[in-house]
């Protein structure tokens, strides 16, 4: 997060010297404020998630209830998305204002034990406030990308800032272009690294709440099903899901919000083998 902040200052300075960095911070602060308070409502509405009660989905509600008691968490709101692709995510600004959402597809292909592993994973995100961390990281990276784009277009059409101007951050068009390109790529890589590290920790937390093999089996099923029935997901929310709804391999894996499923499953199987849960 500190490196992201440093990149933000660097790109802001490249655009408009000290004033550019100040405006960049103000812009990031406003974006973070909006995302902190309203991201849960925005993403739930985006995917058409409907809140359910114990009467609507008794098994799902019971699983969530059992696991929140085990984790000593407040009961989150429970949502179901009518979507054949099996997946799930958690959202909310803190444990007291949290929600767990699953697709209708996930409840059709997972056993109760496997679903407990998935819900445990999502509750671990809530417990460790990963939603807030990933939201801020995504917002910062997005703001850096926008500022970098502004810097590139300004350098191309404005010919760069004069070296005599206050701040002198963007005096050379080549410097501005280099900083803007570096800023965009570095910010995205750091955001994805943060997201992947939180997924590993959520897997570990989910294994403690349920069982590592249950979560491992669930991840394998979800990955296979998502290959067969891809989900139409907004890239800005991909990091929230338990398995990546977006496809990509090779060099694109560097920009993935999730670690490789094979590595996650291997870690969970190792936890089960050694009894570290």
ABEGO torsion letter per residue (X at the ends): XAAAAAAAAAAAAAAAEAAAAAAAAAAAAAAAAAAAAAAAAAAAAAAGBBBBBAAABAAAAAAAAAAAAAAGBBBBBBBBBBBABBBBBBBEABAABBBBBBBAAAAAABBAAAAAAAAAAAAAAAAAGAAAAAAAAAAAAAAAAAAAAAAAAAAAAAGEBBAABBGGAAABAAAAAAAAAAAAAAAAAAAAAAAAAAAAAAAAAAAAABBAAAAAAAAAAAAAAAAABBBBBBAAAAAABABBABBEBEAAAAABABBBAAAAAAAAAAAAAAGBX
